[in-house]
Amino acid sequence: MILYGIKEEEPESIYKALQSSNWKEAIQADFEALEMNNTWMLVTLPEGRKAVCCKWLFRIKRNVNGTLQCYKARLEAKRFSQVPGQDFHDTFNPVVKSSTINVILSIAARNN
């Protein structure tokens, strides 16, 4: 996409991204967020196991009018290489809509 005569492209690899200061800042911001949220911890890899590889994904976010909003970098695990029961067990992500909570609370309040 060409805006104001400057061609903005999303890098295809971490090596290309590290050549730009904008992408370096986006990578650093994502890495710091992962560390701050305690997303992972370093452990010794058990014998006979392989580490799950990761890949950096890059996106340029734009405003409605097409101007540059920000550079986004995200580290993704290549989950297809995981083996159920070996690399992970049960997974569950509890997600509930706020409207569901409102209905339950209103029924509870009505029934004392």
OpenMM code with the backbone's topology and positions (N, CA, C; nanometers):
from openmm import Vec3, app, unit

residues = "MET ILE LEU TYR GLY ILE LYS GLU GLU GLU PRO GLU SER ILE TYR LYS ALA LEU GLN SER SER ASN TRP LYS GLU ALA ILE GLN ALA ASP PHE GLU ALA LEU GLU MET ASN ASN THR TRP MET LEU VAL THR LEU PRO GLU GLY ARG LYS ALA VAL CYS CYS LYS TRP LEU PHE ARG ILE LYS ARG ASN VAL ASN GLY THR LEU GLN CYS TYR LYS ALA ARG LEU GLU ALA LYS ARG PHE SER GLN VAL PRO GLY GLN ASP PHE HIS ASP THR PHE ASN PRO VAL VAL LYS SER SER THR ILE ASN VAL ILE LEU SER ILE ALA ALA ARG ASN ASN".split()
positions = [
    Vec3(0.0856, -0.1176, 0.0000),
    Vec3(0.0000, 0.0000, 0.0000),
    Vec3(0.0900, 0.1236, 0.0000),
    Vec3(0.0594, 0.2180, -0.0820),
    Vec3(0.1407, 0.3383, -0.0909),
    Vec3(0.0622, 0.4559, -0.0339),
    Vec3(0.1179, 0.5187, 0.0672),
    Vec3(0.0593, 0.6373, 0.1276),
    Vec3(0.1643, 0.7466, 0.1319),
    Vec3(0.1297, 0.8598, 0.0813),
    Vec3(0.2182, 0.9753, 0.0841),
    Vec3(0.3557, 0.9441, 0.0248),
    Vec3(0.3607, 0.8548, -0.0720),
    Vec3(0.4860, 0.8252, -0.1403),
    Vec3(0.5775, 0.7310, -0.0649),
    Vec3(0.5351, 0.6783, 0.0508),
    Vec3(0.6181, 0.5866, 0.1274),
    Vec3(0.5518, 0.4497, 0.1246),
    Vec3(0.6253, 0.3514, 0.0818),
    Vec3(0.5708, 0.2165, 0.0739),
    Vec3(0.5944, 0.1465, 0.2074),
    Vec3(0.4858, 0.1087, 0.2717),
    Vec3(0.4923, 0.0383, 0.3995),
    Vec3(0.4614, -0.1081, 0.3749),
    Vec3(0.5527, -0.1961, 0.4114),
    Vec3(0.5320, -0.3389, 0.3951),
    Vec3(0.5520, -0.4095, 0.5272),
    Vec3(0.4798, -0.5190, 0.5447),
    Vec3(0.4986, -0.6028, 0.6625),
    Vec3(0.6138, -0.6978, 0.6336),
    Vec3(0.7098, -0.7058, 0.7242),
    Vec3(0.8250, -0.7936, 0.6996),
    Vec3(0.7838, -0.9404, 0.6998),
    Vec3(0.8556, -1.0192, 0.6222),
    Vec3(0.8247, -1.1617, 0.6098),
    Vec3(0.9020, -1.2456, 0.7109),
    Vec3(1.0033, -1.1883, 0.7734),
    Vec3(1.0824, -1.2633, 0.8701),
    Vec3(1.1313, -1.1693, 0.9803),
    Vec3(1.1746, -1.2297, 1.0891),
    Vec3(1.2292, -1.1518, 1.2010),
    Vec3(1.3565, -1.0795, 1.1582),
    Vec3(1.4316, -1.1387, 1.0675),
    Vec3(1.5568, -1.0780, 1.0219),
    Vec3(1.5308, -0.9476, 0.9471),
    Vec3(1.4277, -0.9450, 0.8642),
    Vec3(1.3923, -0.8217, 0.7929),
    Vec3(1.3340, -0.7183, 0.8889),
    Vec3(1.2549, -0.7656, 0.9868),
    Vec3(1.1928, -0.6734, 1.0825),
    Vec3(1.2975, -0.6040, 1.1679),
    Vec3(1.4013, -0.6745, 1.2052),
    Vec3(1.5041, -0.6163, 1.2919),
    Vec3(1.5886, -0.5105, 1.2218),
    Vec3(1.5707, -0.4938, 1.0931),
    Vec3(1.6416, -0.3894, 1.0197),
    Vec3(1.5726, -0.2544, 1.0312),
    Vec3(1.4502, -0.2532, 1.0857),
    Vec3(1.3730, -0.1293, 1.0985),
    Vec3(1.3536, -0.0954, 1.2460),
    Vec3(1.3762, 0.0293, 1.2830),
    Vec3(1.3584, 0.0705, 1.4223),
    Vec3(1.2115, 0.0637, 1.4650),
    Vec3(1.1185, 0.0888, 1.3723),
    Vec3(0.9758, 0.0799, 1.4049),
    Vec3(0.9371, -0.0619, 1.4435),
    Vec3(0.9836, -0.1598, 1.3657),
    Vec3(0.9512, -0.2986, 1.3963),
    Vec3(1.0245, -0.3458, 1.5212),
    Vec3(1.1461, -0.2975, 1.5448),
    Vec3(1.2182, -0.3330, 1.6669),
    Vec3(1.1397, -0.2893, 1.7905),
    Vec3(1.0828, -0.1688, 1.7854),
    Vec3(1.0027, -0.1191, 1.8975),
    Vec3(0.8778, -0.2045, 1.9182),
    Vec3(0.8132, -0.2455, 1.8091),
    Vec3(0.6929, -0.3295, 1.8196),
    Vec3(0.7276, -0.4656, 1.8784),
    Vec3(0.8389, -0.5234, 1.8366),
    Vec3(0.8839, -0.6523, 1.8900),
    Vec3(0.9141, -0.6393, 2.0382),
    Vec3(0.9857, -0.5346, 2.0752),
    Vec3(1.0214, -0.5130, 2.2155),
    Vec3(0.8964, -0.4938, 2.3012),
    Vec3(0.7987, -0.4211, 2.2513),
    Vec3(0.6745, -0.3977, 2.3261),
    Vec3(0.5990, -0.5287, 2.3490),
    Vec3(0.5911, -0.6138, 2.2468),
    Vec3(0.5218, -0.7415, 2.2618),
    Vec3(0.5982, -0.8320, 2.3581),
    Vec3(0.7288, -0.8359, 2.3464),
    Vec3(0.8104, -0.9202, 2.4342),
    Vec3(0.7960, -0.8754, 2.5801),
    Vec3(0.7972, -0.7443, 2.6038),
    Vec3(0.7810, -0.6931, 2.7399),
    Vec3(0.6420, -0.7258, 2.7944),
    Vec3(0.5388, -0.7211, 2.7101),
    Vec3(0.4033, -0.7563, 2.7533),
    Vec3(0.3957, -0.9038, 2.7907),
    Vec3(0.4613, -0.9900, 2.7138),
    Vec3(0.4635, -1.1326, 2.7461),
    Vec3(0.5318, -1.1578, 2.8802),
    Vec3(0.6424, -1.0893, 2.9035),
    Vec3(0.7133, -1.1059, 3.0310),
    Vec3(0.6335, -1.0490, 3.1474),
    Vec3(0.5720, -0.9330, 3.1299),
    Vec3(0.4966, -0.8689, 3.2367),
    Vec3(0.3755, -0.9541, 3.2771),
    Vec3(0.3133, -1.0226, 3.1806),
    Vec3(0.1964, -1.1059, 3.2078),
    Vec3(0.2335, -1.2474, 3.2526),
    Vec3(0.3616, -1.2733, 3.2720),
    Vec3(0.4098, -1.4064, 3.3114),
    Vec3(0.3547, -1.5146, 3.2182),
    Vec3(0.3663, -1.4902, 3.0887),
    Vec3(0.3150, -1.5823, 2.9886),
    Vec3(0.3920, -1.7131, 2.9876),
    Vec3(0.5184, -1.7086, 3.0194),
    Vec3(0.5984, -1.8303, 3.0201),
    Vec3(0.7013, -1.8257, 3.1311),
    Vec3(0.7624, -1.9413, 3.1536),
    Vec3(0.8761, -1.9486, 3.2445),
    Vec3(0.9769, -2.0450, 3.1832),
    Vec3(1.1038, -2.0180, 3.2070),
    Vec3(1.2081, -2.1034, 3.1535),
    Vec3(1.2212, -2.2275, 3.2406),
    Vec3(1.2199, -2.3425, 3.1769),
    Vec3(1.2365, -2.4698, 3.2469),
    Vec3(1.3306, -2.5576, 3.1652),
    Vec3(1.3805, -2.6613, 3.2278),
    Vec3(1.4642, -2.7574, 3.1572),
    Vec3(1.3736, -2.8481, 3.0749),
    Vec3(1.4087, -2.8684, 2.9511),
    Vec3(1.3296, -2.9520, 2.8623),
    Vec3(1.3463, -3.0980, 2.9036),
    Vec3(1.2348, -3.1685, 2.9309),
    Vec3(1.2451, -3.3096, 2.9693),
    Vec3(1.3101, -3.3926, 2.8586),
    Vec3(1.3755, -3.4987, 2.8990),
    Vec3(1.4451, -3.5851, 2.8041),
    Vec3(1.3451, -3.6479, 2.7071),
    Vec3(1.3789, -3.6489, 2.5796),
    Vec3(1.2934, -3.7082, 2.4781),
    Vec3(1.1841, -3.6159, 2.4265),
    Vec3(1.1830, -3.4920, 2.4697),
    Vec3(1.0809, -3.3960, 2.4259),
    Vec3(1.1429, -3.2922, 2.3338),
    Vec3(1.0601, -3.2386, 2.2446),
    Vec3(1.1034, -3.1314, 2.1556),
    Vec3(1.0365, -3.0015, 2.1993),
    Vec3(1.1074, -2.8936, 2.1869),
    Vec3(1.0501, -2.7624, 2.2184),
    Vec3(0.9528, -2.7218, 2.1087),
    Vec3(0.8460, -2.6514, 2.1469),
    Vec3(0.7510, -2.5984, 2.0502),
    Vec3(0.8120, -2.4715, 1.9915),
    Vec3(0.8231, -2.4676, 1.8615),
    Vec3(0.8844, -2.3519, 1.7949),
    Vec3(0.7879, -2.2340, 1.7919),
    Vec3(0.8432, -2.1172, 1.7706),
    Vec3(0.7640, -1.9945, 1.7639),
    Vec3(0.7946, -1.9203, 1.6344),
    Vec3(0.7052, -1.8297, 1.6000),
    Vec3(0.7242, -1.7459, 1.4825),
    Vec3(0.6690, -1.6080, 1.5116),
    Vec3(0.7397, -1.5059, 1.4671),
    Vec3(0.6927, -1.3683, 1.4808),
    Vec3(0.6006, -1.3359, 1.3644),
    Vec3(0.4865, -1.2743, 1.3962),
    Vec3(0.3931, -1.2256, 1.2948),
    Vec3(0.3875, -1.0738, 1.3016),
    Vec3(0.3816, -1.0099, 1.1871),
    Vec3(0.3860, -0.8638, 1.1809),
    Vec3(0.2657, -0.8099, 1.1044),
    Vec3(0.2061, -0.7024, 1.1560),
    Vec3(0.0939, -0.6369, 1.0897),
    Vec3(0.1069, -0.4856, 1.1057),
    Vec3(0.0666, -0.4150, 1.0017),
    Vec3(0.0586, -0.2695, 1.0085),
    Vec3(-0.0883, -0.2363, 1.0301),
    Vec3(-0.1182, -0.1713, 1.1411),
    Vec3(-0.2554, -0.1302, 1.1715),
    Vec3(-0.2758, 0.0091, 1.1149),
    Vec3(-0.3903, 0.0281, 1.0513),
    Vec3(-0.4202, 0.1568, 0.9887),
    Vec3(-0.5489, 0.2152, 1.0435),
    Vec3(-0.5575, 0.3474, 1.0403),
    Vec3(-0.6807, 0.4174, 1.0766),
    Vec3(-0.7817, 0.4019, 0.9636),
    Vec3(-0.9036, 0.4453, 0.9873),
    Vec3(-1.0093, 0.4341, 0.8874),
    Vec3(-0.9726, 0.5075, 0.7588),
    Vec3(-0.9048, 0.6196, 0.7722),
    Vec3(-0.8691, 0.6976, 0.6535),
    Vec3(-0.7430, 0.6452, 0.5833),
    Vec3(-0.6864, 0.5336, 0.6335),
    Vec3(-0.5714, 0.4717, 0.5680),
    Vec3(-0.4362, 0.5153, 0.6208),
    Vec3(-0.4335, 0.6083, 0.7150),
    Vec3(-0.3056, 0.6507, 0.7704),
    Vec3(-0.2547, 0.5472, 0.8692),
    Vec3(-0.1249, 0.5477, 0.8908),
    Vec3(-0.0603, 0.4516, 0.9792),
    Vec3(-0.1012, 0.4741, 1.1237),
    Vec3(-0.1483, 0.3692, 1.1890),
    Vec3(-0.1833, 0.3777, 1.3305),
    Vec3(-0.0678, 0.3250, 1.4160),
    Vec3(-0.0231, 0.2021, 1.3882),
    Vec3(0.0895, 0.1469, 1.4635),
    Vec3(0.1403, 0.0206, 1.3961),
    Vec3(0.2576, -0.0205, 1.4401),
    Vec3(0.3182, -0.1450, 1.3970),
    Vec3(0.2908, -0.2483, 1.5060),
    Vec3(0.2404, -0.3660, 1.4690),
    Vec3(0.2092, -0.4694, 1.5661),
    Vec3(0.2944, -0.5927, 1.5380),
    Vec3(0.3580, -0.6435, 1.6413),
    Vec3(0.4342, -0.7679, 1.6322),
    Vec3(0.3760, -0.8634, 1.7354),
    Vec3(0.3697, -0.9920, 1.6996),
    Vec3(0.3141, -1.0908, 1.7910),
    Vec3(0.3924, -1.2210, 1.7765),
    Vec3(0.4294, -1.2783, 1.8901),
    Vec3(0.4997, -1.4057, 1.8910),
    Vec3(0.3976, -1.5178, 1.9042),
    Vec3(0.3953, -1.6069, 1.8058),
    Vec3(0.2983, -1.7167, 1.8021),
    Vec3(0.3709, -1.8493, 1.8139),
    Vec3(0.3157, -1.9391, 1.8949),
    Vec3(0.3684, -2.0751, 1.9039),
    Vec3(0.3137, -2.1555, 1.7866),
    Vec3(0.3959, -2.2422, 1.7345),
    Vec3(0.3519, -2.3316, 1.6270),
    Vec3(0.2872, -2.4528, 1.6929),
    Vec3(0.1596, -2.4368, 1.7288),
    Vec3(0.0903, -2.5375, 1.8088),
    Vec3(0.0691, -2.6689, 1.7362),
    Vec3(0.0756, -2.6698, 1.6042),
    Vec3(0.0527, -2.7929, 1.5298),
    Vec3(0.1584, -2.8984, 1.5610),
    Vec3(0.2710, -2.8585, 1.6207),
    Vec3(0.3772, -2.9539, 1.6529),
    Vec3(0.3583, -3.0168, 1.7908),
    Vec3(0.2549, -2.9738, 1.8663),
    Vec3(0.2310, -3.0292, 1.9983),
    Vec3(0.1581, -3.1630, 1.9887),
    Vec3(0.1866, -3.2494, 2.0863),
    Vec3(0.1235, -3.3807, 2.0923),
    Vec3(0.0317, -3.3842, 2.2142),
    Vec3(-0.1000, -3.4074, 2.1952),
    Vec3(-0.1916, -3.4129, 2.3098),
    Vec3(-0.1508, -3.5222, 2.4081),
    Vec3(-0.1587, -3.4912, 2.5370),
    Vec3(-0.1202, -3.5859, 2.6400),
    Vec3(0.0279, -3.5874, 2.6688),
    Vec3(0.1073, -3.5363, 2.5773),
    Vec3(0.2518, -3.5317, 2.5975),
    Vec3(0.2968, -3.3880, 2.6209),
    Vec3(0.2584, -3.2977, 2.5327),
    Vec3(0.2973, -3.1574, 2.5452),
    Vec3(0.1940, -3.0759, 2.6225),
    Vec3(0.0728, -3.1244, 2.6285),
    Vec3(-0.0324, -3.0552, 2.7044),
    Vec3(-0.1397, -3.1557, 2.7411),
    Vec3(-0.2182, -3.1185, 2.8402),
    Vec3(-0.3293, -3.2034, 2.8823),
    Vec3(-0.4576, -3.1268, 2.8519),
    Vec3(-0.5522, -3.1272, 2.9396),
    Vec3(-0.6771, -3.0557, 2.9154),
    Vec3(-0.6518, -2.9062, 2.9052),
    Vec3(-0.7157, -2.8432, 2.8096),
    Vec3(-0.7075, -2.6976, 2.7982),
    Vec3(-0.8471, -2.6408, 2.8099),
    Vec3(-0.8581, -2.5317, 2.8798),
    Vec3(-0.9882, -2.4686, 2.8980),
    Vec3(-0.9659, -2.3205, 2.9201),
    Vec3(-1.0408, -2.2409, 2.8492),
    Vec3(-1.0323, -2.0965, 2.8635),
    Vec3(-1.1710, -2.0459, 2.9022),
    Vec3(-1.1919, -2.0147, 3.0314),
    Vec3(-1.3257, -1.9713, 3.0731),
    Vec3(-1.3576, -1.8318, 3.0190),
    Vec3(-1.4572, -1.8267, 2.9324),
    Vec3(-1.5004, -1.7002, 2.8749),
    Vec3(-1.6517, -1.6935, 2.8900),
    Vec3(-1.6996, -1.5820, 2.9393),
    Vec3(-1.8433, -1.5648, 2.9554),
    Vec3(-1.8796, -1.4237, 2.9103),
    Vec3(-1.9931, -1.4126, 2.8459),
    Vec3(-2.0390, -1.2808, 2.8011),
    Vec3(-2.0962, -1.2044, 2.9199),
    Vec3(-2.0784, -1.0754, 2.9184),
    Vec3(-2.1317, -0.9934, 3.0271),
    Vec3(-2.2841, -0.9985, 3.0316),
    Vec3(-2.3489, -1.0169, 2.9167),
    Vec3(-2.4951, -1.0272, 2.9155),
    Vec3(-2.5418, -1.1521, 2.9901),
    Vec3(-2.4650, -1.2611, 2.9828),
    Vec3(-2.4985, -1.3827, 3.0560),
    Vec3(-2.4897, -1.3593, 3.2060),
    Vec3(-2.3869, -1.2898, 3.2497),
    Vec3(-2.3722, -1.2582, 3.3921),
    Vec3(-2.4882, -1.1711, 3.4378),
    Vec3(-2.5279, -1.0739, 3.3565),
    Vec3(-2.6413, -0.9870, 3.3911),
    Vec3(-2.7705, -1.0662, 3.4081),
    Vec3(-2.7956, -1.1620, 3.3207),
    Vec3(-2.9162, -1.2438, 3.3305),
    Vec3(-2.9141, -1.3277, 3.4571),
    Vec3(-2.8019, -1.3899, 3.4864),
    Vec3(-2.7908, -1.4737, 3.6066),
    Vec3(-2.8079, -1.3897, 3.7333),
    Vec3(-2.7452, -1.2734, 3.7361),
    Vec3(-2.7590, -1.1859, 3.8532),
    Vec3(-2.9029, -1.1350, 3.8706),
    Vec3(-2.9699, -1.1056, 3.7612),
    Vec3(-3.1085, -1.0583, 3.7705),
    Vec3(-3.2023, -1.1700, 3.8194),
    Vec3(-3.1786, -1.2936, 3.7737),
    Vec3(-3.2591, -1.4068, 3.8225),
    Vec3(-3.2326, -1.4316, 3.9702),
    Vec3(-3.1059, -1.4243, 4.0105),
    Vec3(-3.0710, -1.4437, 4.1522),
    Vec3(-3.1323, -1.3349, 4.2391),
    Vec3(-3.1303, -1.2114, 4.1927),
    Vec3(-3.1867, -1.1008, 4.2711),
    Vec3(-3.3386, -1.1155, 4.2820),
    Vec3(-3.4037, -1.1603, 4.1752),
    Vec3(-3.5480, -1.1770, 4.1770),
    Vec3(-3.5902, -1.2897, 4.2714),
    Vec3(-3.5097, -1.3922, 4.2831),
    Vec3(-3.5401, -1.5062, 4.3684),
    Vec3(-3.4757, -1.4978, 4.5064),
    Vec3(-3.4253, -1.3816, 4.5391),
    Vec3(-3.3573, -1.3588, 4.6675),
    Vec3(-3.2482, -1.4612, 4.6921),
] * unit.nanometer
topology = app.Topology()
chain = topology.addChain("A")
for resn in residues:
    res = topology.addResidue(resn, chain)
    for name in ("N", "CA", "C"):
        topology.addAtom(name, app.Element.getBySymbol(name[0]), res)
